[in-house]
Amino acid sequence: MSGAGNDFVVLDGRSVDVSGLRQPERIAELCREYKTDGLMILLEGTGPSGGAADFRMEFYNPDGSGGMMCGNGGRCIVAFADRLGIRPSAPDRYTFLAPDGLHTAEILSRPRSSCGTTSTTATEVWTVKLEMIDVEGVSEVLGGYFLNTGTRHFVKFVDDVDAIDVEKEGKELRWNKAFAPEGANVNFVQILAGGTLKVRTFEKGVEGETLACGTGITASAIAAYYAGRLPVTPASAKERTEVKLLARRGDMLKVDFVPSETDPASFGSVHLTGPAEFC
């Protein structure tokens, strides 16, 4: 599956033993074989304190590391659950448990053929609106901004994102001692006319640039608001803010959130909307 060019091997682990698939060597082998940025496993759901979720999501980078959220992967695994016929607890709205906690996601559109049934002969594309975790804290460091949107991210604003050597500069920042010991994903962001953000991301675990990063796109939108780089008028401050972002492949995604009324570095009701493709 692909979320705006961010590709994944996705497995249904509800009725099979997937323990061997969690081994770093096996994860790396599958990601190499299918040329993907990660691997996801869908499992039976159990929410916090034993409460029910529609399913559970495990995400792994190609190097075998896990324990973090993937925004593009979250949209894809919701589309995967829908394609498998898993019935959500509410119409078109799934609840699932990810490494960073409980998420909800709404299916805004499904792939349809001319006769109104799901197509299986071509790439199938869902549109999914995914609720992300609240952001509690944005810090300024190294001329940019650090925040956690389910995964640790550093956001740096530049005049021309296409002129950046993402592999070189991204790697240097990813390993900077300021983010030790875990490191951070690195996003280079250009503000286009009208306030649209153009984003390129170096992902740790992949150890290179990916065509899109959902948590990075979310981090870029929030950092742009926090830094005062969005065309937001005082009248609309502290109200729901919507930001459009252009990923590397050319996909347009949307992030919306509500800034805290009391803490300028906190944001709630955060959503990431974009495509989820079954390839």
Secondary structure, 3 states (H helix, E strand, C coil): CEECCEECEEEECCCCCCHHHHCHHHHHHHHHHHCCCCEEEEECCCCHHHCCCCEEEEEECCCCCECCCCHHHHHHHHHHHHHHCCCCCECCEEEEEECCEEEEEEEEECCCCCCCCCCCCCCEEEEEEEECCCEECEEEECCEEEEECCCEEEEEECCCHHHCCHHHHHHHHHCCHHHCCCCCEEEEEEECHHHCEEEEEEECCCCEEECCCHHHHHHHHHHHHHCCCCCCCHHHCCCCEEEEEECCCCCEEEEEEEECCCCCCEEEEEEEEEEEEEC
